[in-house]
């Protein structure tokens, strides 16, 4: 059975709600330059990491109730981008996050 | 993951100088010359609640020697209870088995112990405290026995920049999690003694080049901190940015702030530019509206920085070192070795 993914309970993290609103507004105005801005900040033993919008979305979905397959399913439904591309991006992201012990 | 340069809605971390008191009197200390009325235990609790409210992610307790104030344990525990990461910078003198156990029970994330030289006499002399080397080593062993993550802090200066190899060996022998080489700061006693202990720009270049080489081969993790001048040594200017930092230039005032023992808020521990006080002012208002922070976040190149292609990445280096030595935030970092042709 596939593992359910969860955020390492040892991390402290913060979602930048106001920044998400700003980015969404920028997107609506057709400007894409801010899409890579950090909207989640994570601290693990005084090492800081930041996630962009898509990274943040995956991060929020890693709530201990979803497997990787479930996460891909949710994102596929929302973004309608080629499944192969999405799977590659999610795999890449999750493996980095696991290596950093941010997701377990 | 990305390396954007946007400012978060609140500081990510706080360097809390918990007390002015210290049982040592180090020659490079940035805070030994400071004095004031320290926050009471109740005021410290109030400050901690403000930090919880602001959703700060990490607090590093420094000083003076933070373990001199018994309230440290209560405050650290309170912050930890609300999910804030905690680290402690100590000289190790007060860490016995009982204290090490208490730190482990609070689940302090990282403890950093200062070691200035592998030569005990040199270390003790620099700290004006006989026996301090042996106590620091003993503290490291006790902390490791408790399963804590332990770092050695070593401020690079004239007394040790030629013995970095020996410091690395010591760190490997002690099996610490990291050996962090910190940049000498011309602040407090560090400013008074700058001519005696600070390195020349060329010496900084040389020692950083050496340490970058050691980083590749050492058994211990060698850290160089968020040192903006390291951009000068990257093969591509963005290399450091992508690998180490969330932000261009120094993180002070962009990702972090400092709280002094009396509650004063400053951009970092090494500068006495007071932005407000935790007892009277709103931390988030200061973070979002301080004209000093605005200036730090929008540094203008001056002097040789106007001609330097790295300014975009290093942002002039350490503003505290620049300000303390020249009176100008925008002045080039006095440690910078880059010269226009």
Interface residues (C-beta under 8 A of the other chain):
Chain A: X10 X11 X12 X13 X14 X16 X18 X19 X34 X36 X37 X38 X41 X42 X43 X44 X45 X46 X48 X49 X50 X51 X52 X55 X93 X96
Chain B: X1 X2 X4 X6 X8 X9 X10 X12 X13 X55 X57 X58 X60 X83 X84 X85 X87 X109 X110 X149 X246 X255
